[in-house]
Amino acid sequence: MKSLLDKVNAKLNAQGGFLKAVSVLVGGTAFAQLIGFLCLPILTRLYTPEDYSVLGVYVAIVSILAVVSCLRFDIAIPIPENENDGKALLFLSFLSNTIFSIILYVVLFISYPYIQHYKIIDQLSYWIWLIPLGVFVSGFYSALQFWATRHKRFKDIAKTRMTQAISGNAVSLAGGMFSVGFGGLIVGQLLNFSGGLVKLAVSAKKDLAVVKSSPLKATFAKYSNFPKYSTFEALANVSAIQLPLILLASYIIGPTVGYLMLAMKVLGVPMGLIGSAFSQVYLANASSHFESNTLYSYTKNVIFKILKITIIPFLLLALISPYIFGYIFGKNWNDVGLYILAMLPWYFMQILSSPVSMSLHIISKQKLALFLQIFGFIIRVIILFLVILAWRYYSLAWYVISGFLFYFLYLIVILLNLKRLDFND
C-alpha cells in the first residue's frame, strides 16, 4: 500500500509538481462546482428563467467592468522573478481597482436619472447600485488570487472557491425561499465574486510585511504594456462574451437569456473545474519554460492533457443533454438542454485555448493578443448586433458559431507563434 502511495505521489510531483498543483485546484473547484450543481435543481424551481435573465445582465455588466478595474496589473503579478516587483504590481492593482470603483459610483450617481427608464436598467431596479461593489470585490479578489498563484498557494485558492460556492448558493437559496425575487441571485453572485477574500488577504499581508516594494512609478513604466494593450484585449474578450447577453436581453423578449445563463452555468462546470485549474498552474510555470526555450512543447503537453481529460465528458454531455435537463431543472427549463448541445463545440474549444492564452503575454505579444480580441469582438458583438437587426431569427445561431470560431482561431495563432519562437531560438 505504501509503495502504491509513493508511486502516486511521485507521479503527482512529476514535471515540477504540475499534476499535483492541478489536482489541488481541481479538488477545490470540484467541490465548488458540485455544490453549485446540486443547488441548481432547487434554484431553478425557486427562480424563473426571467430572473436568471436579469442575473445574466448583472453578471455581464460586472464582468466587463471588473476585468479592467486593475488595469491588468493583476495578471502580471506572477511574472517577475523579483519579489519587490511582484509586490509593487499588487499595490498598483489595489490602487487602480479602488479608484476605478469610486469613479463607477460617481458616474452611476450622475447618470442614473437619465438612464433609469431604459429596459435593462429598469429590470435591474435598485440592485444596479451593487454593480460598482461587485466590480470592486472582483478586482480585489483577482489581485490576491494572482499573488497566491505567484507563491503557488494553490490550496488557498481552492479553499476560496469552496467558500464562494457555499456562501453564494446559500444566500441565493435563502433569497428564493423568502421570495425576494432575482435580488437573491444577485447577492449570491456578489458572494461568488468575493468569497475567500479574507483568507487570501491574510496570507498576502504576511508576505508583504517582509518584502520591500519597487517604486510604483518605475514598476508602472516597466509593465506599461499591460494597461496599454492587455486592458483593451481583456475588455474586448470579456465584452465579446458578455455583451451578447445584454444585446439579446434588450432585443429578444422572453426567457432566452435565462436559458443561456443556465446553459453557461452547466458548461461552466468543466470550464471551471479543468480550465481554471490548468490556467492557474500553467501561468505559475510558463515563465520558467519560456526562459529555458521549452514553452512550445510545454504548452502542447498542457493542451493534450486537457484534451484527454475533457473529450469523453463532452461527448457524453452531447448525447444526454437534450433529454435530461428538463427533468433536472423543472418544466420551465425544458429547452435548456438544446442550448447546451448547441454551445458544446464553443466551450470545448474554449477549454482547450483559454488556459494557455497567457502565453502571448509571456512572450511579449500583447499587441497580437489585443488584435485577436478585437477580431473576436467584431465577429461576436458587432456582427451579432447586425444579425439581430436584420435577421433576428438567426441571432442565437450566430452567437454560438462565432464563439467556436474565435476560440479555434485563437488556439491556432497561439501554437503557431510559440512554434515560431521555439524554432528561432
N, C-alpha and C positions, 0 to 999 in steps of 0.2 A: 504493500500500500504506500509506504513511504517513497519507494522508488518511482511509483506512478506519479505521486505528487511532485517529486523532484523533476520528473520529465515535463510535467505540465508547467511548472514554474519556469523551467529553462526555456520552454517554448514561448511563454508569455514575455520573458525578458530578452528574447532574441531581437535583433535589429534595433538595439538601443532601447528596448522596453516598449517598442511601438505597440505590439498587441496587448501588452499589459495595460498601457495607458488607455487604449481604445476600450478594453474590457471594463475598466473602471467607469469611464464615461458612459458606455453603453448600459452598464448595470444601473447607474443612477437615472439615466434618461429612460431606460426601460420601465423602471418603477413609475416615473412621472407619466409616461405615456400610458401605462396600464391603468393608473388612477384616472387619467383623463378619459380613456376609452370606456372604462366601467361606468363612469358617471354620465357619459353621453346618452345612453338609452333613457336615463331618468330626466336629464336636462331637456331632451327633445320632446318629452311629454309635459314638461313644465313651461317650456317656451315654444313659441310658434316660429315658422320659417321667417315671418316678417320681423320678429325680434332679432333673429340671427342676421337679418339683412342690416338692421341698424348697428348691431355689433360689428359687422363687416366694414361698415363705413367708418366707425370709430377706430378700429384697428388699422384700417388703411391710412387714415389721416395721421395717427400717431406714428406708425411705422415709417411713413415718408419723411416726417419731420425729425424723428429720432435718429435716423441714420446719418444725418449731417450735424446733429447738435454738438458733437465733439470735434467737428471739423476733420474727422478721420484720424486724429492723433491717437485715438484709442487702438486702432488696428496696428499702428506702428510700434506699440509698446513692447511686444515680444522680439522685435527685430534687432535692436542694437546690442552688441556684446557688452558695452559699457553700462553698468548698473545705474550710474548717475544720469545717463541719457534716458534710460527707461523711466526713472523717477520723474524727470522733467516732462517727459511725454504724458505721464499720468496726471501731473499737475495742469498741463496745458489742456488735457481732456476735461478735467473738472471745471476749469475756468471757462472754457468755451461753452460747455453744457449749461452752466449756471447762467451766463449772460444770454445765451440763446433762449432759454426757458423764460427768463424775465421779459425779454423782448416779445415773445409769443403772447404773454398775458397782456402786455401793453397794447399790442396790435389787436388782439381779440376784444379788449375793453373798448377801444376806439371804434372798431369796425362793426361790432355786434348790432347796434341799432339799424345799420344799413343792410345787413346780411341775414337777419333773423327770420325773414319770410321766405328765403329760398328753401326748396323742398328738403335738401339734405340737412340743413341747419335746423329746420323745423322738426324733422324727425328726431334729431339728437336731443332737442329741447334743452333744459338746463344742464344736462350731462356734458354739454360741449365744454364747460369750464374745467372738466377733468382732462382735456386734451393736453394743455401745457404741462400738467403734473405727470401725465403718462410719458411725455417726452423726457422730462427731467429724470425720472426714476429709471427709464430705459437707458438713457445715456450714462448715468451714474453706474448702473449695473454693468454695462458694456465695458467701460473703462476698468472696473475692478476685475471683471472676468478675464480680460486680456492680461492684466497684471498677474492674476493667478496662473494663466497659461504660460506666461514668461517664466514663472518659477515651477512650472509643471505640477501644480497642485490640482490634479485632475479629480481627486477625491472631494475637495472642497466644491469644485464646480458641479460635480454630480449631486452633492448634497443640496446645493441651492436649487437644482432642478426638481428635486423631490419636494422641497419647501414650496416652490412655486405651484406645483401640481396640487398639493394638499390644500394650501390656503386659497388658491384661486377657485378650485372646484367647490370647496366647502362654502365659500361666500356665494357663488352662483347658485348652488343648491338651496341655500337658505333664502336667497332672494326669490327664487322660483316658488318655494313653499309658502312664502309670505306675500306672494303675488305683487311684487314691486315692479313687474314688467322687465323690459330689457335692461334697466338700470342694474339689476343683479348681475347680468352678464358683463356689463361694463366695469363694475367694481371688481368682479372676479378677474377680469382681464388685466386690470391695473395691478393686482397682486401677482398675476403671471409675469408681468413685466419686471416686478421689483423684488420678488421673493428671494431671500438669501442674501440681501444686501449687507445686513449687519455682520454676518459671518465672514464675507469677503473683505469687508471694511476693517474688521479687527485684525485679520491676517496681514492686510496691507499696511496697517498702522505700525505693526511690529517691524516690518521691513523698513519702512520709511524712517523710523527712528534712528537707524544705524547707517543710513546711506545719505551721502551728500547729493545735492542736486546740481546738475549742469545749469548754467544760466539759461533762463527761459527764452530770452531773445535769440541767443545763439542756437538753441535747440529748434526753435520755431523756424529759423532760417535753414538749418540743416535738413529738416524734414518738411520743407515748404511744399514739396510736390504732393504731399498728402492732402492738404487743404486746397491746393490749386487744381489738382487733377482727380484725386480719389474721391473728393467730396462730390463732384459733379458725376463721377462714374457711379458712385453708390446711389446718389439721388435718381439718376436715370434708371438704375437697376430696380430699386425698390418701387419707384413710380410706375415702371413698366409692369410690376406685379400687382400693385395696389390700386393705381388709378383706374384700371378697367372695372374694378368693383364699384368705384364711385360713379363712373360713367354709366354702367349698367343699372345701378340703383336710380340714377337720375332719369334715364330714358325708358327703362323697361319696368312696367308696373307688375307687381306680384311677388312671388316668393323666390324668384330666380337667384338673387344674390344670397338668400338664405341657404338654398341648395348648394351653391358654390362654396359658401363659407363652411358648411358641414363637410362637403367633399374634401376641401383643403385640410380640415382637421383630421379626417381619416387618412388621407395621403400624407399628412404631416407626421404620422406615426413613424413610418420607415425613414422619412427625411430627417426627423428629429432624432430618431434612435441611431441611425447609421451615419447619415450625412454630417450631422453636427459633431458627433464624436470624432469621426475621421478628420473633419476640418480642424478641430482644435489640436489634435495630435500632429497632423500634417504641418500646421503652422509652427508648432513648437520645434519641429525637427528640420524644416525645409532650409533654414539659413545655413546650417552646418553642411547639408548636402550640396548647397549652392557653392560653398567655399571649397568643397572637395570635388567639384565638377561632376557630381552624380545626381543632380536634381532631375534630369530627364528620366533616368531609369527608376529613381525613387518614386516619381510621380506616376509612371506606368504601373509600378507594383501596387501603389495605393489604389489606382483605378481598377486594376484587376481584382484586388481583394474585395472592393465594394461590389464589383460585378458578380463575383462568386456568392457573396452573401445575399444579394438582393434579387437575383434573377428568378429563383423559384418562388419566393413570396409574391413577387409581382405577377407572375404567371397564374398562380392560384387565385390572387385577388381579381384578375381579369375574368377568370372562369365563374367565380361565385358572386361578384358584386351586383349584377343585375337582379339577383334573386333573393338575397338575404337581408339587405339593409332596410327594406320596408318592414320586415318583422322585428328587426333590432331597434329601430328608431321610432316606430309607430306609423299609423296610416297617413299622417300628414307629410311623411317623408318618403313616400313610395318611389319617387323619381330620382332620389339622390344616388342610387346605385348606378344609373345610367350616366350621370355626371361623373362619377368616379371612374367608370370604364373609359369614358372619353378622355379623361385627363391623365390616365396612366402613362402613355408614352411620354408626355411632357414631364411628369415627375420622375420617370425613370432616367431621362437624360439629365435632369437637374441633380439627381442624387449622385450621378457619375461626375459631373463637371463642377458643381459648387464647392466640394471640399478642397479641390486643387486650384481654384480660381485665384487664390492669393499668390500663386507662383509668379504671375505677371508683375506683382509689386516687388517680389523678392528679386527679380532680375531687372528691376527699374524700367518696366514697360508700362508705366502709369498712363501714358498718352494712348497706347494701344488699348488698354483696358477701358479708358474713357470712350474711345471711338466705338468699341464693341457695345458698350452700354447705351450709347446714343443711338446706334443702329437698332438695338433691342427696343429702345423707347419708341423709335419711329414705327417699327412693324407691330408693336404690341399695344401702343396707345394711339398714335396719330392715325394709323391705318384703321384701327378698330373704331375710332370715332367716325371716320368717313364711312365705314361699313354700316355703323348704327344709323347714320343719317340717310344713306342711300339704300341699303339692303338689310334692314334690321333683323330679318328672319335668319340671316347668316352670321350675325354678330357673335353668338356663342361659339360657333364652329371656328371662326377666325381666331377668337380668343384662345382656344385650345391649340390650334395648329401653330400659331405664332409662338406660343410658349415652347413647344417641342423644337421648332426650327431654330429659335435663338440659342437654346442650350446645346443643341447638336453642333452648330457652327462655333460656339464658344469653346467647346471641348477640342474641336479640330484645330483651332487657332492656338490654343494653349500648347498642345502637343507639338505642333509644327515649330513654334518659337523656341520651346525647350530643346527640341532635337537640333535645331539650327545652332543654338548656343553651345550645346554639347559638342557638336561637330566642329565648330570654330575653335573651341578650346582644345 
